[in-house]
């Protein structure tokens, strides 16, 4: 699984990109920043789990 070797920052980027693909478009920059801040607080295992659920 390639997600195992990703850094925390790469995981945050990947999860946020996947979430926005599902949503379709950003509601606002403020909501995007809030979501990014939340993802930054998660540990790498939690981010990997989110990516695994999407796949």
DRENKE-96746 format. One record per residue: x, y, z of N, C-alpha, C in turn. Coordinates in nm, 2 decimals, m for minus. Atoms other than C-alpha are relative to their C-alpha. Layout:
- X;Y;Z;X;Y;Z;X;Y;Z
...
This chain:
- 0.08;m0.12;0.00;0.00;0.00;0.00;0.09;0.12;0.00
- m0.09;m0.12;0.01;0.16;0.33;m0.11;m0.02;0.10;0.11
- 0.03;m0.10;m0.10;m0.01;0.54;0.16;0.09;m0.02;0.13
- m0.09;0.02;m0.12;0.22;0.38;0.43;0.12;0.09;m0.01
- m0.12;m0.08;0.01;0.52;0.57;0.30;m0.02;0.15;m0.02
- 0.03;m0.15;0.02;0.35;0.91;0.27;0.03;0.07;0.13
- m0.02;m0.09;m0.12;0.45;1.19;0.51;m0.14;0.05;0.05
- 0.13;m0.05;m0.05;0.18;1.34;0.73;m0.05;0.11;m0.09
- 0.04;m0.11;0.09;0.17;1.65;0.50;m0.06;m0.06;m0.13
- 0.05;0.06;0.13;0.13;1.43;0.19;m0.14;m0.07;0.03
- 0.12;0.06;m0.03;m0.15;1.24;0.37;m0.11;0.10;0.01
- 0.10;m0.10;m0.02;m0.33;1.56;0.46;m0.04;0.05;m0.14
- 0.03;m0.05;0.14;m0.30;1.68;0.09;m0.09;m0.10;m0.07
- 0.07;0.10;0.07;m0.43;1.35;m0.04;m0.15;m0.01;0.05
- 0.14;0.01;m0.06;m0.73;1.32;0.20;m0.08;0.13;m0.04
- 0.08;m0.12;0.03;m0.83;1.69;0.14;m0.04;0.00;m0.15
- 0.03;0.01;0.15;m0.81;1.64;m0.24;m0.11;m0.10;m0.02
- 0.10;0.10;0.02;m1.02;1.33;m0.22;m0.13;0.05;0.05
- 0.13;m0.05;m0.06;m1.28;1.50;0.00;m0.06;0.10;m0.10
- 0.05;m0.10;0.10;m1.31;1.79;m0.25;m0.05;m0.06;m0.13
- 0.05;0.07;0.12;m1.35;1.55;m0.54;m0.14;m0.05;0.03
- 0.13;0.05;m0.04;m1.65;1.40;m0.35;m0.10;0.11;0.01
- 0.09;m0.12;m0.02;m1.80;1.74;m0.27;m0.03;0.07;m0.13
- 0.02;m0.07;0.13;m1.75;1.88;m0.62;0.06;0.13;m0.01
- m0.06;m0.13;0.00;m1.65;2.23;m0.53;0.01;0.05;0.14
- m0.02;m0.06;m0.14;m1.54;2.44;m0.23;m0.12;0.09;0.03
- 0.10;m0.09;m0.04;m1.81;2.61;m0.04;0.06;0.14;0.02
- m0.07;m0.13;m0.02;m1.57;2.88;0.07;0.14;m0.03;0.04
- m0.14;0.02;m0.05;m1.21;2.93;0.15;0.01;m0.02;0.14
- 0.01;0.02;m0.14;m1.30;2.95;0.51;m0.03;m0.15;0.04
- 0.03;0.14;m0.03;m1.45;2.60;0.51;0.11;m0.09;m0.04
- m0.12;0.08;0.04;m1.15;2.47;0.32;0.11;0.00;0.10
- m0.11;m0.02;m0.10;m0.91;2.61;0.58;m0.04;m0.07;0.13
- 0.04;0.07;m0.12;m1.12;2.47;0.86;0.02;m0.15;m0.01
- m0.02;0.15;0.02;m1.11;2.12;0.71;0.14;m0.03;0.00
- m0.14;0.02;0.00;m0.74;2.15;0.65;0.06;0.00;0.14
- m0.05;m0.01;m0.14;m0.68;2.25;1.01;m0.04;m0.12;0.08
- 0.04;0.13;m0.07;m0.88;1.95;1.13;0.08;m0.11;m0.04
- m0.08;0.11;0.05;m0.69;1.71;0.91;0.14;0.01;0.05
- m0.13;m0.02;m0.05;m0.36;1.86;1.03;0.01;m0.06;0.14
- 0.00;0.04;m0.14;m0.46;1.76;1.39;m0.01;m0.15;0.01
- 0.01;0.15;m0.01;m0.52;1.39;1.30;0.14;m0.06;m0.02
- m0.13;0.06;0.02;m0.23;1.15;1.32;0.00;m0.08;m0.13
- m0.01;0.06;0.13;m0.10;0.97;1.02;m0.08;m0.13;m0.02
- 0.08;0.12;0.01;m0.28;0.64;1.10;m0.15;0.04;m0.03
- 0.13;m0.04;0.02;m0.61;0.82;1.11;m0.02;0.05;m0.15
- 0.01;m0.04;0.14;m0.54;0.98;0.77;0.01;m0.11;m0.09
- m0.01;0.12;0.09;m0.44;0.65;0.62;m0.13;m0.08;0.00
- 0.12;0.07;m0.01;m0.76;0.50;0.75;m0.11;0.07;m0.09
- 0.09;m0.08;0.08;m0.96;0.78;0.58;0.02;m0.04;m0.15
- m0.03;0.04;0.14;m0.78;0.70;0.25;m0.05;m0.14;m0.03
- 0.03;0.14;0.02;m0.84;0.33;0.29;m0.15;m0.01;m0.02
- 0.15;0.00;0.01;m1.22;0.39;0.34;m0.05;0.04;m0.14
- 0.04;m0.05;0.13;m1.23;0.58;0.01;0.03;m0.09;m0.11
- m0.04;0.09;0.11;m1.06;0.31;m0.19;m0.08;m0.12;m0.01
